Structure formats: C-alpha cells, structure tokens
Amino acid sequence: MAKLIFEISEDIVDALRLPPGEVEEELRKELALALYQRGVLSSGKACALIGATRWEFEELLGKRRIPRHYTKKDLEEDLRYAKSC
C-alpha cells in the first residue's frame, strides 16, 4: 500500500480558521471534494479518503453544490470497493 505524506507549514495551519482538532479532517474533506469535482477521483474513493458513507458524501456534494458525475468506470470502482468491505 502506497502512503503519501506531505507537510503543511505551521504558519499555514495556524492561519486556518479551524479548531486544531478538525484540521486534518477538513483538509482531507477539501482534497476529496476538489479531486472528485475535477473528475480525477471517483465518489467511492472520495468517500474512503474522508471516511464517509456514500450518503454522507452525497449530502456534502449537495451542500457544496458540486455536480455529481458517475461513469461506468466509477460504477466498477464502487462495486470493487463495496466487495472489499
């Protein structure tokens, strides 16, 4: 399993208007939403990245007014992910 770790300087983390305990969760959420919106991450993988259920992710997309896109490849990935759980 590949693991990617990147650093964010302390001054940027301090500048975030978020409670310290929510920084990682919010950054993961923003990354998942941005990658999904750009079409480079499926909804199933975005859910896995943030640890959300499909319904929670759909709700988040609705709140952010991010259009849903769902291809045959997305369906195949989601089915593989569902079978692995």
C-alpha positions as a Python dict, from the first residue, in 0.01 Angstrom:
ca = {
    (1, 'M'): (0, 0, 0),
    (2, 'A'): (142, 337, -100),
    (3, 'K'): (118, 609, 155),
    (4, 'L'): (159, 977, 74),
    (5, 'I'): (258, 1219, 344),
    (6, 'F'): (301, 1588, 279),
    (7, 'E'): (388, 1872, 510),
    (8, 'I'): (199, 2194, 562),
    (9, 'S'): (394, 2464, 736),
    (10, 'E'): (289, 2557, 1086),
    (11, 'D'): (212, 2917, 987),
    (12, 'I'): (-42, 2794, 730),
    (13, 'V'): (-200, 2552, 977),
    (14, 'D'): (-218, 2833, 1233),
    (15, 'A'): (-381, 3061, 973),
    (16, 'L'): (-664, 2815, 914),
    (17, 'R'): (-980, 2926, 1085),
    (18, 'L'): (-1047, 2581, 1221),
    (19, 'P'): (-1026, 2427, 1566),
    (20, 'P'): (-693, 2237, 1593),
    (21, 'G'): (-869, 1903, 1629),
    (22, 'E'): (-1052, 1945, 1298),
    (23, 'V'): (-765, 2048, 1068),
    (24, 'E'): (-674, 1706, 926),
    (25, 'E'): (-1037, 1602, 877),
    (26, 'E'): (-1124, 1926, 699),
    (27, 'L'): (-817, 1915, 475),
    (28, 'R'): (-898, 1556, 376),
    (29, 'K'): (-1254, 1661, 300),
    (30, 'E'): (-1141, 1955, 87),
    (31, 'L'): (-895, 1735, -101),
    (32, 'A'): (-1156, 1467, -168),
    (33, 'L'): (-1413, 1720, -288),
    (34, 'A'): (-1167, 1903, -513),
    (35, 'L'): (-1037, 1582, -672),
    (36, 'Y'): (-1388, 1449, -721),
    (37, 'Q'): (-1503, 1778, -875),
    (38, 'R'): (-1208, 1770, -1120),
    (39, 'G'): (-1300, 1414, -1216),
    (40, 'V'): (-974, 1257, -1102),
    (41, 'L'): (-1119, 1066, -804),
    (42, 'S'): (-1432, 851, -803),
    (43, 'S'): (-1702, 908, -547),
    (44, 'G'): (-1624, 573, -383),
    (45, 'K'): (-1259, 661, -338),
    (46, 'A'): (-1350, 1011, -218),
    (47, 'C'): (-1572, 851, 47),
    (48, 'A'): (-1284, 626, 151),
    (49, 'L'): (-1046, 923, 172),
    (50, 'I'): (-1268, 1106, 420),
    (51, 'G'): (-1416, 801, 593),
    (52, 'A'): (-1771, 889, 496),
    (53, 'T'): (-2063, 678, 382),
    (54, 'R'): (-2196, 724, 32),
    (55, 'W'): (-2496, 913, 169),
    (56, 'E'): (-2279, 1147, 378),
    (57, 'F'): (-2067, 1223, 71),
    (58, 'E'): (-2376, 1285, -143),
    (59, 'E'): (-2504, 1524, 123),
    (60, 'L'): (-2171, 1707, 126),
    (61, 'L'): (-2179, 1739, -254),
    (62, 'G'): (-2527, 1885, -230),
    (63, 'K'): (-2428, 2137, 36),
    (64, 'R'): (-2132, 2248, -177),
    (65, 'R'): (-2341, 2242, -497),
    (66, 'I'): (-2088, 2018, -666),
    (67, 'P'): (-2238, 1836, -965),
    (68, 'R'): (-2236, 1459, -948),
    (69, 'H'): (-2075, 1265, -1228),
    (70, 'Y'): (-2094, 894, -1250),
    (71, 'T'): (-1940, 686, -1523),
    (72, 'K'): (-1926, 316, -1592),
    (73, 'K'): (-1569, 319, -1456),
    (74, 'D'): (-1697, 483, -1134),
    (75, 'L'): (-1957, 209, -1100),
    (76, 'E'): (-1694, -62, -1144),
    (77, 'E'): (-1467, 100, -883),
    (78, 'D'): (-1754, 142, -639),
    (79, 'L'): (-1854, -222, -682),
    (80, 'R'): (-1495, -337, -623),
    (81, 'Y'): (-1475, -117, -314),
    (82, 'A'): (-1809, -244, -182),
    (83, 'K'): (-1700, -604, -225),
    (84, 'S'): (-1377, -538, -35),
    (85, 'C'): (-1557, -411, 278),
}
